[in-house]
Amino acid sequence: MTVIQHNPEGVFPPYRCYSHAMEIGGDSRLLVISGLNGYLADGITMPESFEEQGDLIWTHMGTILRSAGMDYRDLVSVRTYLAAPEFDEANVRLRVKYLGDHRVSLTVVCSQLLDPRWKLEIEAMAAK
């Protein structure tokens, strides 16, 4: 499998932990991860803070990735839904914490989420 980042000149510079597009070529497996929320393992309880919910979501994502024989470096696309724009900087810090210098195609949307307790929801795609 070949993964090629596409950040061509003439398009604005990529933001932190971001690539404008990822091309996947050759024989590969694609893992599509549904929107994750900051629930504890019981599926009912969740912390109040954005940071704690975000840490749980990224930890859950890591667990899902490992179940497919993958890790965070195999992510090619991440879509984050924020409950409010003021969570943007904390969201960037979480992304940097878990992705480091790994760049993915990325979208961040501010929207009303299904449950008012949710501060964010993240869906992703990984390939190997």
C-alpha positions in Angstrom: 0.0 0.0 0.0 1.2 3.5 -0.8 0.0 6.5 1.1 0.8 9.9 -0.4 0.2 13.2 1.2 -1.1 15.9 -1.1 -0.3 19.4 0.0 0.3 21.2 -3.3 1.5 24.7 -3.7 -1.3 27.1 -4.4 -3.5 25.7 -1.6 -3.2 27.3 1.8 -0.5 25.7 4.1 -1.7 22.7 6.1 -2.6 23.3 9.7 -1.1 21.4 12.6 -1.4 17.6 12.3 -3.2 18.0 9.0 -2.8 17.1 5.4 -5.1 18.4 2.7 -5.6 14.9 1.1 -4.3 11.4 1.5 -4.0 9.1 -1.5 -4.2 5.3 -0.9 -2.8 3.1 -3.6 -2.2 -0.6 -4.0 -3.6 -3.5 -2.1 -4.8 -2.2 1.3 -7.3 -2.5 4.1 -9.4 0.5 5.0 -10.8 0.9 8.5 -13.7 3.3 8.8 -14.3 4.3 12.5 -17.7 5.6 13.4 -18.2 8.7 15.5 -16.9 8.1 19.0 -18.0 9.9 22.1 -16.3 10.3 25.5 -18.1 7.5 27.3 -16.4 5.4 30.0 -16.4 1.6 29.4 -19.9 1.3 30.9 -21.3 3.3 27.9 -23.4 5.5 30.2 -21.0 7.6 32.3 -18.9 10.4 30.8 -16.7 13.1 32.3 -17.8 16.7 32.2 -14.7 18.3 30.7 -13.8 18.6 27.1 -10.2 17.4 27.7 -11.3 14.2 29.6 -13.9 13.4 26.9 -11.4 13.9 24.2 -8.8 11.8 25.9 -11.3 9.0 26.2 -12.3 9.3 22.6 -8.6 9.1 21.4 -8.0 6.2 23.8 -11.0 4.3 22.4 -9.8 5.1 18.9 -6.4 3.6 19.7 -8.1 0.5 21.1 -10.1 0.1 17.9 -7.1 0.7 15.7 -5.1 -2.0 17.6 -8.0 -4.4 17.2 -7.4 -4.1 13.4 -3.6 -4.4 13.7 -3.2 -0.7 13.2 -2.2 2.4 15.2 -2.6 6.2 15.1 0.1 6.4 12.3 -2.3 4.5 10.1 -5.0 7.2 10.3 -5.6 8.9 7.0 -8.7 11.0 7.8 -10.2 12.5 11.0 -13.5 14.4 11.2 -14.2 16.1 14.5 -17.5 17.6 15.6 -17.2 20.3 18.3 -20.2 21.4 20.4 -18.8 24.9 20.4 -16.0 26.9 18.7 -14.3 27.7 22.1 -13.1 24.1 22.2 -10.9 24.5 19.1 -7.6 25.1 20.9 -8.1 22.2 23.3 -9.1 20.0 20.3 -5.8 20.9 18.5 -3.8 20.1 21.7 -5.5 16.7 21.9 -4.8 16.0 18.2 -1.1 16.9 18.6 -0.9 14.8 21.8 -2.1 11.6 20.0 -0.9 12.3 16.4 2.4 14.0 17.1 3.9 14.9 13.7 1.6 12.5 11.8 -0.5 14.5 9.3 -4.0 13.4 8.2 -6.7 14.8 6.1 -8.9 16.7 8.6 -12.2 18.4 9.0 -13.5 20.2 12.1 -17.2 21.1 12.3 -19.0 23.0 15.0 -22.5 21.7 15.4 -25.2 20.8 17.9 -24.4 17.2 18.9 -27.1 14.6 19.7 -26.5 14.5 23.4 -26.0 17.8 25.2 -23.4 16.2 27.5 -21.1 15.6 24.4 -18.4 18.2 23.9 -17.1 16.5 20.8 -17.4 13.5 18.5 -14.7 12.1 16.3 -14.9 9.7 13.3 -11.9 8.5 11.3 -10.5 6.3 8.6 -7.3 4.3 8.7 -5.6 2.2 6.0 -2.9 -0.4 6.0 
